[in-house]
């Protein structure tokens, strides 16, 4: 199985491979390196990372004005993250037909350009994305049971807050997607951690 870290933008569709989602593919997300270290232990095999076109988080973090600048910078910064965290960088996910990106990953962007249509936040808790849904921003919580509460909040809270701004500034419904890839015990432990911290 090929595993790839991407942004949780609702437009990211991974057609071949399993997706773990962190806003901006982890760029300038505090605690991302620690979350990835936990995920790598759980997965037990190499993981890839990809940037995606029209990334609102990256645009905000860099304070740039155009998507061209954002796209160019996102590639550079996510590739640097890959080097730092010993991940394989596999290019940028484009607004095209599904495209081979490398590392056995095939993906593309499917939301309309310049528009966000998601009205929910989905936590994956059992082994990454199982079913794609254009109506939800996605956040990987497949690792949270093995992290302390402070790290979980440090990683999850900024992502939720940002997706709520993209969703029109209102509180978004939160749901979970429970793949069985990591086993029922892992999924249950992640769900329990999210519940105990008030996310569910």
C-alpha positions as protocol buffer text, in pm:
chain_id: "A"
residue {
  index: 1
  type: UNK
  ca { x: 0 y: 0 z: 0 }
}
residue {
  index: 2
  type: UNK
  ca { x: 131 y: 347 z: -92 }
}
residue {
  index: 3
  type: UNK
  ca { x: 75 y: 617 z: 172 }
}
residue {
  index: 4
  type: UNK
  ca { x: 77 y: 990 z: 96 }
}
residue {
  index: 5
  type: UNK
  ca { x: 45 y: 1298 z: 316 }
}
residue {
  index: 6
  type: UNK
  ca { x: -155 y: 1574 z: 147 }
}
residue {
  index: 7
  type: UNK
  ca { x: -351 y: 1882 z: 242 }
}
residue {
  index: 8
  type: UNK
  ca { x: -698 y: 1825 z: 382 }
}
residue {
  index: 9
  type: UNK
  ca { x: -848 y: 2056 z: 114 }
}
residue {
  index: 10
  type: UNK
  ca { x: -1172 y: 1896 z: 0 }
}
residue {
  index: 11
  type: UNK
  ca { x: -1053 y: 1909 z: -360 }
}
residue {
  index: 12
  type: UNK
  ca { x: -769 y: 1659 z: -311 }
}
residue {
  index: 13
  type: UNK
  ca { x: -868 y: 1320 z: -452 }
}
residue {
  index: 14
  type: UNK
  ca { x: -618 y: 1035 z: -427 }
}
residue {
  index: 15
  type: UNK
  ca { x: -719 y: 777 z: -687 }
}
residue {
  index: 16
  type: UNK
  ca { x: -437 y: 533 z: -611 }
}
residue {
  index: 17
  type: UNK
  ca { x: -285 y: 526 z: -265 }
}
residue {
  index: 18
  type: UNK
  ca { x: -395 y: 602 z: 90 }
}
residue {
  index: 19
  type: UNK
  ca { x: -417 y: 963 z: 205 }
}
residue {
  index: 20
  type: UNK
  ca { x: -331 y: 1117 z: 541 }
}
residue {
  index: 21
  type: UNK
  ca { x: -440 y: 1481 z: 556 }
}
residue {
  index: 22
  type: UNK
  ca { x: -281 y: 1779 z: 732 }
}
residue {
  index: 23
  type: UNK
  ca { x: -361 y: 2138 z: 635 }
}
residue {
  index: 24
  type: UNK
  ca { x: -108 y: 2272 z: 385 }
}
residue {
  index: 25
  type: UNK
  ca { x: 52 y: 1924 z: 377 }
}
residue {
  index: 26
  type: UNK
  ca { x: 196 y: 2018 z: 716 }
}
residue {
  index: 27
  type: UNK
  ca { x: 370 y: 2339 z: 608 }
}
residue {
  index: 28
  type: UNK
  ca { x: 406 y: 2568 z: 912 }
}
residue {
  index: 29
  type: UNK
  ca { x: 175 y: 2342 z: 1115 }
}
residue {
  index: 30
  type: UNK
  ca { x: 317 y: 2323 z: 1465 }
}
residue {
  index: 31
  type: UNK
  ca { x: 361 y: 1966 z: 1587 }
}
residue {
  index: 32
  type: UNK
  ca { x: 340 y: 1819 z: 1236 }
}
residue {
  index: 33
  type: UNK
  ca { x: 686 y: 1662 z: 1261 }
}
residue {
  index: 34
  type: UNK
  ca { x: 588 y: 1481 z: 1583 }
}
residue {
  index: 35
  type: UNK
  ca { x: 259 y: 1358 z: 1433 }
}
residue {
  index: 36
  type: UNK
  ca { x: 444 y: 1228 z: 1126 }
}
residue {
  index: 37
  type: UNK
  ca { x: 694 y: 1044 z: 1345 }
}
residue {
  index: 38
  type: UNK
  ca { x: 405 y: 862 z: 1516 }
}
residue {
  index: 39
  type: UNK
  ca { x: 237 y: 784 z: 1181 }
}
residue {
  index: 40
  type: UNK
  ca { x: 561 y: 645 z: 1041 }
}
residue {
  index: 41
  type: UNK
  ca { x: 586 y: 402 z: 1334 }
}
residue {
  index: 42
  type: UNK
  ca { x: 226 y: 289 z: 1284 }
}
residue {
  index: 43
  type: UNK
  ca { x: 256 y: 251 z: 906 }
}
residue {
  index: 44
  type: UNK
  ca { x: 594 y: 80 z: 922 }
}
residue {
  index: 45
  type: UNK
  ca { x: 687 y: 161 z: 565 }
}
residue {
  index: 46
  type: UNK
  ca { x: 800 y: 467 z: 364 }
}
residue {
  index: 47
  type: UNK
  ca { x: 549 y: 747 z: 310 }
}
residue {
  index: 48
  type: UNK
  ca { x: 519 y: 1015 z: 42 }
}
residue {
  index: 49
  type: UNK
  ca { x: 413 y: 1377 z: 66 }
}
residue {
  index: 50
  type: UNK
  ca { x: 252 y: 1598 z: -200 }
}
residue {
  index: 51
  type: UNK
  ca { x: 169 y: 1967 z: -230 }
}
residue {
  index: 52
  type: UNK
  ca { x: -157 y: 2070 z: -400 }
}
residue {
  index: 53
  type: UNK
  ca { x: -255 y: 2356 z: -626 }
}
residue {
  index: 54
  type: UNK
  ca { x: -445 y: 2660 z: -492 }
}
residue {
  index: 55
  type: UNK
  ca { x: -358 y: 2595 z: -129 }
}
residue {
  index: 56
  type: UNK
  ca { x: -527 y: 2856 z: 88 }
}
residue {
  index: 57
  type: UNK
  ca { x: -327 y: 2770 z: 401 }
}
residue {
  index: 58
  type: UNK
  ca { x: 5 y: 2816 z: 221 }
}
residue {
  index: 59
  type: UNK
  ca { x: -112 y: 3141 z: 64 }
}
residue {
  index: 60
  type: UNK
  ca { x: -206 y: 3275 z: 407 }
}
residue {
  index: 61
  type: UNK
  ca { x: 115 y: 3158 z: 578 }
}
residue {
  index: 62
  type: UNK
  ca { x: 335 y: 3317 z: 311 }
}
residue {
  index: 63
  type: UNK
  ca { x: 118 y: 3628 z: 265 }
}
residue {
  index: 64
  type: UNK
  ca { x: 143 y: 3615 z: -114 }
}
residue {
  index: 65
  type: UNK
  ca { x: -115 y: 3757 z: -353 }
}
residue {
  index: 66
  type: UNK
  ca { x: -148 y: 3514 z: -645 }
}
residue {
  index: 67
  type: UNK
  ca { x: -202 y: 3143 z: -693 }
}
residue {
  index: 68
  type: UNK
  ca { x: 103 y: 3129 z: -921 }
}
residue {
  index: 69
  type: UNK
  ca { x: 323 y: 3250 z: -633 }
}
residue {
  index: 70
  type: UNK
  ca { x: 145 y: 3016 z: -392 }
}
residue {
  index: 71
  type: UNK
  ca { x: 186 y: 2710 z: -615 }
}
residue {
  index: 72
  type: UNK
  ca { x: 556 y: 2775 z: -675 }
}
residue {
  index: 73
  type: UNK
  ca { x: 624 y: 2833 z: -306 }
}
residue {
  index: 74
  type: UNK
  ca { x: 416 y: 2534 z: -192 }
}
residue {
  index: 75
  type: UNK
  ca { x: 627 y: 2299 z: -402 }
}
residue {
  index: 76
  type: UNK
  ca { x: 953 y: 2436 z: -258 }
}
residue {
  index: 77
  type: UNK
  ca { x: 835 y: 2429 z: 103 }
}
residue {
  index: 78
  type: UNK
  ca { x: 672 y: 2085 z: 91 }
}
residue {
  index: 79
  type: UNK
  ca { x: 980 y: 1941 z: -79 }
}
residue {
  index: 80
  type: UNK
  ca { x: 1192 y: 2089 z: 202 }
}
residue {
  index: 81
  type: UNK
  ca { x: 957 y: 1931 z: 457 }
}
residue {
  index: 82
  type: UNK
  ca { x: 1002 y: 1596 z: 281 }
}
residue {
  index: 83
  type: UNK
  ca { x: 1378 y: 1623 z: 313 }
}
residue {
  index: 84
  type: UNK
  ca { x: 1355 y: 1721 z: 679 }
}
residue {
  index: 85
  type: UNK
  ca { x: 1117 y: 1439 z: 775 }
}
residue {
  index: 86
  type: UNK
  ca { x: 1260 y: 1165 z: 549 }
}
residue {
  index: 87
  type: UNK
  ca { x: 951 y: 1149 z: 327 }
}
residue {
  index: 88
  type: UNK
  ca { x: 944 y: 1116 z: -51 }
}
residue {
  index: 89
  type: UNK
  ca { x: 820 y: 1432 z: -227 }
}
residue {
  index: 90
  type: UNK
  ca { x: 600 y: 1340 z: -524 }
}
residue {
  index: 91
  type: UNK
  ca { x: 519 y: 1671 z: -690 }
}
residue {
  index: 92
  type: UNK
  ca { x: 205 y: 1883 z: -681 }
}
residue {
  index: 93
  type: UNK
  ca { x: -153 y: 1758 z: -709 }
}
residue {
  index: 94
  type: UNK
  ca { x: -298 y: 1945 z: -1010 }
}
residue {
  index: 95
  type: UNK
  ca { x: -640 y: 2051 z: -1139 }
}
residue {
  index: 96
  type: UNK
  ca { x: -632 y: 1793 z: -1421 }
}
residue {
  index: 97
  type: UNK
  ca { x: -744 y: 1441 z: -1490 }
}
residue {
  index: 98
  type: UNK
  ca { x: -594 y: 1192 z: -1241 }
}
residue {
  index: 99
  type: UNK
  ca { x: -218 y: 1210 z: -1275 }
}
residue {
  index: 100
  type: UNK
  ca { x: 65 y: 975 z: -1178 }
}
residue {
  index: 101
  type: UNK
  ca { x: 271 y: 1166 z: -923 }
}
residue {
  index: 102
  type: UNK
  ca { x: 525 y: 901 z: -828 }
}
residue {
  index: 103
  type: UNK
  ca { x: 550 y: 655 z: -542 }
}
residue {
  index: 104
  type: UNK
  ca { x: 251 y: 458 z: -678 }
}
residue {
  index: 105
  type: UNK
  ca { x: 30 y: 760 z: -608 }
}
residue {
  index: 106
  type: UNK
  ca { x: -226 y: 889 z: -857 }
}
residue {
  index: 107
  type: UNK
  ca { x: -426 y: 1201 z: -767 }
}
residue {
  index: 108
  type: UNK
  ca { x: -586 y: 1525 z: -882 }
}
residue {
  index: 109
  type: UNK
  ca { x: -787 y: 1825 z: -758 }
}
residue {
  index: 110
  type: UNK
  ca { x: -1161 y: 1798 z: -820 }
}
residue {
  index: 111
  type: UNK
  ca { x: -1328 y: 2096 z: -652 }
}
residue {
  index: 112
  type: UNK
  ca { x: -1401 y: 2405 z: -865 }
}
residue {
  index: 113
  type: UNK
  ca { x: -1107 y: 2644 z: -881 }
}
residue {
  index: 114
  type: UNK
  ca { x: -1136 y: 2932 z: -638 }
}
residue {
  index: 115
  type: UNK
  ca { x: -1433 y: 2780 z: -453 }
}
residue {
  index: 116
  type: UNK
  ca { x: -1468 y: 2572 z: -138 }
}
residue {
  index: 117
  type: UNK
  ca { x: -1777 y: 2352 z: -117 }
}
residue {
  index: 118
  type: UNK
  ca { x: -1713 y: 2146 z: 199 }
}
residue {
  index: 119
  type: UNK
  ca { x: -1951 y: 2182 z: 492 }
}
residue {
  index: 120
  type: UNK
  ca { x: -1801 y: 1922 z: 729 }
}
residue {
  index: 121
  type: UNK
  ca { x: -1469 y: 1825 z: 885 }
}
residue {
  index: 122
  type: UNK
  ca { x: -1383 y: 1456 z: 866 }
}
residue {
  index: 123
  type: UNK
  ca { x: -1126 y: 1293 z: 1096 }
}
residue {
  index: 124
  type: UNK
  ca { x: -973 y: 974 z: 960 }
}
residue {
  index: 125
  type: UNK
  ca { x: -900 y: 744 z: 1253 }
}
residue {
  index: 126
  type: UNK
  ca { x: -820 y: 393 z: 1132 }
}
residue {
  index: 127
  type: UNK
  ca { x: -566 y: 411 z: 852 }
}
residue {
  index: 128
  type: UNK
  ca { x: -626 y: 715 z: 634 }
}
residue {
  index: 129
  type: UNK
  ca { x: -893 y: 800 z: 381 }
}
residue {
  index: 130
  type: UNK
  ca { x: -1123 y: 514 z: 288 }
}
residue {
  index: 131
  type: UNK
  ca { x: -1390 y: 692 z: 83 }
}
residue {
  index: 132
  type: UNK
  ca { x: -1345 y: 1029 z: -88 }
}
residue {
  index: 133
  type: UNK
  ca { x: -1609 y: 1298 z: -27 }
}
residue {
  index: 134
  type: UNK
  ca { x: -1600 y: 1644 z: -185 }
}
residue {
  index: 135
  type: UNK
  ca { x: -1824 y: 1777 z: 92 }
}
residue {
  index: 136
  type: UNK
  ca { x: -1567 y: 1757 z: 369 }
}
residue {
  index: 137
  type: UNK
  ca { x: -1232 y: 1895 z: 472 }
}
residue {
  index: 138
  type: UNK
  ca { x: -1017 y: 1614 z: 603 }
}
residue {
  index: 139
  type: UNK
  ca { x: -781 y: 1585 z: 902 }
}
residue {
  index: 140
  type: UNK
  ca { x: -574 y: 1278 z: 988 }
}
residue {
  index: 141
  type: UNK
  ca { x: -632 y: 1165 z: 1347 }
}
residue {
  index: 142
  type: UNK
  ca { x: -497 y: 815 z: 1276 }
}
residue {
  index: 143
  type: UNK
  ca { x: -211 y: 884 z: 1520 }
}
residue {
  index: 144
  type: UNK
  ca { x: -372 y: 1069 z: 1812 }
}
residue {
  index: 145
  type: UNK
  ca { x: -405 y: 779 z: 2057 }
}
residue {
  index: 146
  type: UNK
  ca { x: -25 y: 755 z: 2072 }
}
residue {
  index: 147
  type: UNK
  ca { x: 23 y: 1128 z: 2136 }
}
residue {
  index: 148
  type: UNK
  ca { x: -18 y: 1334 z: 2452 }
}
residue {
  index: 149
  type: UNK
  ca { x: -317 y: 1564 z: 2476 }
}
residue {
  index: 150
  type: UNK
  ca { x: -112 y: 1881 z: 2428 }
}
residue {
  index: 151
  type: UNK
  ca { x: 31 y: 1760 z: 2097 }
}
residue {
  index: 152
  type: UNK
  ca { x: -310 y: 1651 z: 1969 }
}
residue {
  index: 153
  type: UNK
  ca { x: -460 y: 1992 z: 2041 }
}
residue {
  index: 154
  type: UNK
  ca { x: -156 y: 2172 z: 1899 }
}
residue {
  index: 155
  type: UNK
  ca { x: -197 y: 1989 z: 1567 }
}
residue {
  index: 156
  type: UNK
  ca { x: -576 y: 1966 z: 1538 }
}
residue {
  index: 157
  type: UNK
  ca { x: -699 y: 2303 z: 1669 }
}
residue {
  index: 158
  type: UNK
  ca { x: -534 y: 2527 z: 1403 }
}
residue {
  index: 159
  type: UNK
  ca { x: -661 y: 2299 z: 1126 }
}
residue {
  index: 160
  type: UNK
  ca { x: -1020 y: 2307 z: 1251 }
}
residue {
  index: 161
  type: UNK
  ca { x: -1010 y: 2685 z: 1295 }
}
residue {
  index: 162
  type: UNK
  ca { x: -874 y: 2735 z: 944 }
}
residue {
  index: 163
  type: UNK
  ca { x: -1128 y: 2508 z: 777 }
}
residue {
  index: 164
  type: UNK
  ca { x: -1406 y: 2689 z: 961 }
}
residue {
  index: 165
  type: UNK
  ca { x: -1286 y: 3018 z: 808 }
}
residue {
  index: 166
  type: UNK
  ca { x: -1291 y: 2854 z: 463 }
}
residue {
  index: 167
  type: UNK
  ca { x: -1639 y: 2723 z: 541 }
}
residue {
  index: 168
  type: UNK
  ca { x: -1775 y: 3074 z: 593 }
}
residue {
  index: 169
  type: UNK
  ca { x: -1672 y: 3135 z: 953 }
}
residue {
  index: 170
  type: UNK
  ca { x: -1925 y: 2901 z: 1109 }
}
residue {
  index: 171
  type: UNK
  ca { x: -1879 y: 2590 z: 1321 }
}
residue {
  index: 172
  type: UNK
  ca { x: -1863 y: 2287 z: 1093 }
}
residue {
  index: 173
  type: UNK
  ca { x: -2010 y: 1947 z: 1163 }
}
residue {
  index: 174
  type: UNK
  ca { x: -1742 y: 1696 z: 1263 }
}
residue {
  index: 175
  type: UNK
  ca { x: -1756 y: 1333 z: 1150 }
}
residue {
  index: 176
  type: UNK
  ca { x: -1514 y: 1039 z: 1146 }
}
residue {
  index: 177
  type: UNK
  ca { x: -1411 y: 794 z: 877 }
}
residue {
  index: 178
  type: UNK
  ca { x: -1303 y: 463 z: 1021 }
}
residue {
  index: 179
  type: UNK
  ca { x: -1093 y: 254 z: 786 }
}
residue {
  index: 180
  type: UNK
  ca { x: -992 y: -86 z: 926 }
}
residue {
  index: 181
  type: UNK
  ca { x: -644 y: -68 z: 773 }
}
residue {
  index: 182
  type: UNK
  ca { x: -474 y: -29 z: 1114 }
}
residue {
  index: 183
  type: UNK
  ca { x: -717 y: -261 z: 1292 }
}
residue {
  index: 184
  type: UNK
  ca { x: -1023 y: -202 z: 1509 }
}
residue {
  index: 185
  type: UNK
  ca { x: -824 y: -139 z: 1828 }
}
residue {
  index: 186
  type: UNK
  ca { x: -628 y: 149 z: 1674 }
}
residue {
  index: 187
  type: UNK
  ca { x: -943 y: 311 z: 1534 }
}
residue {
  index: 188
  type: UNK
  ca { x: -1125 y: 272 z: 1866 }
}
residue {
  index: 189
  type: UNK
  ca { x: -833 y: 422 z: 2060 }
}
residue {
  index: 190
  type: UNK
  ca { x: -818 y: 721 z: 1825 }
}
residue {
  index: 191
  type: UNK
  ca { x: -1194 y: 772 z: 1853 }
}
residue {
  index: 192
  type: UNK
  ca { x: -1170 y: 757 z: 2234 }
}
residue {
  index: 193
  type: UNK
  ca { x: -893 y: 1018 z: 2235 }
}
residue {
  index: 194
  type: UNK
  ca { x: -1093 y: 1254 z: 2013 }
}
residue {
  index: 195
  type: UNK
  ca { x: -1400 y: 1206 z: 2232 }
}
residue {
  index: 196
  type: UNK
  ca { x: -1210 y: 1265 z: 2556 }
}
residue {
  index: 197
  type: UNK
  ca { x: -1072 y: 1593 z: 2419 }
}
residue {
  index: 198
  type: UNK
  ca { x: -1415 y: 1714 z: 2306 }
}
residue {
  index: 199
  type: UNK
  ca { x: -1371 y: 1687 z: 1929 }
}
residue {
  index: 200
  type: UNK
  ca { x: -1654 y: 1433 z: 1894 }
}
